[in-house]
Amino acid sequence: MTENERRGVALDMDGVVIDGMQFHVAAWQYAFREVMGAEMPAIEIYLREGLKEDYFIGQVAAAIGITPNEEEQEALHHTKLDYFDEIYFHAPIPGIEDSLALMREMGYALGLATGAKRAVAERALKAMGVRHWFDAVSGSDEVTRGKPDPEPYRKCGE
């Protein structure tokens, strides 16, 4: 590697930087009960973690045999976000700050690519006091193709 080449690492948010997946699961389960009257098994949510929310809702719903219309999808999304805000607290993955410091020490630029909207990610990173470690943040609302497509990770490198 030459001096002019830049090395970087793009990390996911939930499960890598933030220990928040259990809150997403609880909020999605609540939303499906409230809006659709349906029970959503946690495994269906965990299997699709990181997908863009608009795609995620259709995938999860199909897994239990329901098809929410556009209005119901919007209600699911808003109900999930409202409940998530009620129950969520920011908990970093143990050791993440040491890991970020080590990567920075090794000369890596750091990016965060998340299936959440950028504003949600920014708020979470600031609340945990780790935003300063990241050179770039890529949210689901800034890409056309969400994870698992590489576009969110590439966006971090721009």
N, C-alpha and C positions, 0 to 999 in steps of 0.2 A: 504494500500500500504506500502510495506517495504522500508527501505532506499536503498536497492539494486535495486529496480525496477525503471526504467526510464520512465518518462511520456513525451509524445511528441504530437505535433500538426503538421499535414502536411496541408499546405494551397495550393490552386490553385493560379496561377499568375494573369491571366486576370480577372478582375472584383472583385478580392479579395485584391490583393496587388497593382496591376497596373490598372489604368483606361485607357486601351488601346484597348478595343474591337471595338470601332468605327473605329479605324485605320485598324484593320484586316478586317472588313466588307468592307470598301472602297477599300482596296487593292485587296481582292478577287473579288469584283465586277469589278474592273478595269481589272484584269487578265482574267476573263471569257469573257469580252467584246473584249479585245485585241486578245486573243488566239482562242476563240471559236465563237466569234461574237454573244454571248448570254448574255441576261440580267439576272442577278442573284438577286432575291429578298433578301433583307437583312434578312428577317425572316428565310430563309433557312440556312443562315450562323449562325445566333444566336442559332437556334435549335441544331446545331451540334458543338457548341463551345467546345473546349477542346479535341476533338478527334484527334488522330494521323493524320498528314497531308496526308499520303498516303491513309488512309481510308476515311478521310474527303472529299477529292476531288471526289472520286467515289460516295459517299453518296449525296453530294450537286448536282453533275451533274445529277444523277438519278432523283433527286427531280424535275428537270425541263425537264426531258426527253432526255438528251443527254448522250453519252458514249464516253468520250475522250480515245483515244488510249494511249499507253505508252509514246510516244513522246509528245503528247499533254499534258498529265499529268505532264511530266517533265517541259514543257514550262509554264504551269499554275503555277507550284510551283515557278519557277525562276522569272517569271513576277510578281507574288504576292510579293515575297521577295524584289525584286528591287524597286517596287513602295512603298511598306511598308517603306523601308529605307528612301525614299524621303520625305514621309509625316509624319512619326512618331516622336513624342516627348514623353519623359517619364513623365508621370503624376501619382503620387501615389494616391491611394484612400484616400480621406480625413480621417485622424485619424488613418491610418494604423501604423505609427511609435509608437503612444501611445499604440495601441493594442499589437504590437510586444513586446514593453517594459513591458507591464503588464503581458503578458504570460511568458516572461523570468523571471520576478520578482516572479511569482508563481511557478517557477521551471521547466517549460516546455522546452524541446528541440524543436527547430523549424525546420521544413522542408518545402520545396517548391516542389510540384509535378505539372508539367506543360505539356500541349500538345505541347508546342514549343520545339525546339531542345535546348539542354543544353546550348550551346554557346549563343543563343539568350537570354535565361533567365539570364545567368551570366552577359551579357552586360547590360541588362535592370536594373538588381538589382544594379550593380555597378554605373550606370549612375544616379540612384535615390539616391544613398548613403545608401541603406538598406541591402546590401549583408552581412554585418557583423552580422546581426541578425540571419541568417540561418546557421544551423549546416550541413544541407544537401540540395542538389538540385537534382531533378530527372527530366531529359528531355525525350522527346519522342524517341530520338535516343538511349536511354539506356535501353529501355524495349521492350519486345516482344509484349505485349498486352497493348495498351493505354487505357486511360480513356474512358468509365466509369469503366473499369476493375480496381480492387484494386492494381494491380502490381505497378503502379507509386508511390502510397502512401507507399506501403511496402518497396520499394527501398529506400525511405527516412529514413526508420528505420534501415537500415543495418549498 
